[in-house]
Amino acid sequence: MERRVYLDIARIPPFDGRFIEGVAFVAGEFLPGASPSGLFQRLAANRVYPFLFVTDGEHVLLGALTSSPQSPPDQARVAVLAILRRFLNAIEIVRERVSDLTVVVNHRYDRLIAT
C-alpha cells in the first residue's frame, strides 16, 4: 500500500507573477475533422497544460488550472475559448474557485490495516 497525497492547490505559491485562482473543467464534442491530439497540441502551444484530458475520439473532458485576474497579462496568448471553438461544439465549462474547494475524504488507506 502506498500513501497518495492530493495537491492542495490553494497552497501553491505564485509562479512567474501568476496566481492560481481556480480550476476549469471543459466538456465538448469534436467538430468534424478535429482531433484530440490537435486540440491538446494547440492548447499546449498556448501554454495551457490540462491536468486532465480524457477522450473517446468524439467527446473530451479536460481540466486545467486558471490564473487570477491580478496575474500579469500575456500578450502572446490566444483566448482559450477561441481555441476550444475551433475544435469543439456543445462546449460546457464549469469553473470553481480554489478557495471554494475542500478535501471531503482523507485518503489515508493505510489506516484501514491494523498494525
C-alpha positions as CSV (number, residue, x, y, z in Angstrom):
1,M,0.0,0.0,0.0
2,E,1.3,3.4,-0.9
3,R,0.3,6.7,0.5
4,R,-1.2,9.1,-2.0
5,V,-1.4,12.9,-1.4
6,Y,-3.8,15.2,-3.2
7,L,-2.3,18.5,-4.1
8,D,-3.7,21.4,-2.0
9,I,-4.0,23.9,-4.9
10,A,-4.7,26.8,-2.5
11,R,-1.2,26.4,-1.1
12,I,0.7,26.7,-4.3
13,P,2.8,29.8,-4.3
14,P,2.7,32.3,-7.2
15,F,5.0,31.4,-10.1
16,D,6.2,34.0,-12.7
17,G,3.8,36.6,-11.3
18,R,0.8,34.3,-11.8
19,F,-1.6,33.2,-9.0
20,I,-3.8,30.1,-9.3
21,E,-7.4,31.3,-9.0
22,G,-9.3,28.2,-9.8
23,V,-10.0,25.0,-11.7
24,A,-11.9,24.9,-15.0
25,F,-13.5,21.7,-16.4
26,V,-14.4,21.6,-20.0
27,A,-16.6,19.1,-21.9
28,G,-17.4,19.1,-25.5
29,E,-17.9,17.2,-28.8
30,F,-15.2,17.3,-31.5
31,L,-16.1,19.1,-34.7
32,P,-15.8,17.0,-37.9
33,G,-12.1,16.8,-38.9
34,A,-10.9,18.0,-35.4
35,S,-8.7,15.6,-33.5
36,P,-7.9,15.2,-29.8
37,S,-4.2,15.5,-30.4
38,G,-4.7,18.7,-32.4
39,L,-6.6,20.2,-29.6
40,F,-4.1,19.2,-27.0
41,Q,-1.2,20.5,-29.1
42,R,-2.9,23.8,-29.7
43,L,-3.6,24.3,-26.0
44,A,0.0,23.4,-25.1
45,A,1.3,25.9,-27.8
46,N,-0.8,28.5,-26.0
47,R,0.7,27.5,-22.6
48,V,-2.4,25.7,-21.4
49,Y,-1.5,22.4,-19.8
50,P,-4.5,20.3,-18.8
51,F,-4.0,18.1,-15.8
52,L,-7.0,16.1,-17.1
53,F,-7.6,15.2,-20.7
54,V,-9.9,12.3,-21.4
55,T,-11.4,11.5,-24.8
56,D,-13.2,8.7,-26.7
57,G,-12.3,10.4,-30.0
58,E,-15.7,12.1,-30.2
59,H,-16.0,13.8,-26.8
60,V,-13.5,15.3,-24.5
61,L,-13.3,16.2,-20.8
62,L,-10.4,18.3,-19.7
63,G,-9.4,20.1,-16.5
64,A,-6.9,22.9,-16.1
65,L,-5.9,25.5,-13.6
66,T,-6.9,29.1,-14.1
67,S,-4.9,32.2,-13.1
68,S,-6.2,35.1,-11.2
69,P,-7.3,38.4,-12.9
70,Q,-4.4,40.1,-11.0
71,S,-1.9,38.0,-12.9
72,P,0.1,40.0,-15.5
73,P,-1.4,39.8,-19.0
74,D,0.3,37.6,-21.5
75,Q,0.0,39.3,-24.9
76,A,1.2,36.2,-26.8
77,R,-1.7,34.0,-25.7
78,V,-4.8,33.4,-27.7
79,A,-8.1,33.3,-25.8
80,V,-8.6,29.7,-24.7
81,L,-12.3,29.8,-25.6
82,A,-11.4,30.7,-29.2
83,I,-9.2,27.6,-29.4
84,L,-11.9,25.4,-27.9
85,R,-14.4,26.7,-30.5
86,R,-12.0,25.8,-33.4
87,F,-12.1,22.1,-32.2
88,L,-15.4,21.6,-30.3
89,N,-19.1,22.2,-30.2
90,A,-21.6,21.7,-27.4
91,I,-18.9,23.2,-25.1
92,E,-19.7,23.2,-21.4
93,I,-17.4,24.9,-18.9
94,V,-17.5,24.6,-15.1
95,R,-15.2,26.8,-13.1
96,E,-14.5,26.5,-9.4
97,R,-12.5,29.0,-7.3
98,V,-9.7,27.4,-5.4
99,S,-11.0,29.0,-2.2
100,D,-14.2,27.0,-2.6
101,L,-12.5,23.6,-3.0
102,T,-12.3,21.3,0.1
103,V,-11.0,17.8,0.6
104,V,-14.0,15.7,1.5
105,V,-12.2,12.5,2.2
106,N,-8.8,12.0,3.8
107,H,-7.3,9.2,1.6
108,R,-5.2,7.5,4.2
109,Y,-6.0,3.9,3.4
110,D,-3.0,2.7,5.4
111,R,-5.2,3.4,8.5
112,L,-7.5,0.6,7.4
113,I,-5.0,-2.0,8.3
114,A,-4.3,-2.6,12.0
115,T,-0.7,-2.6,12.9
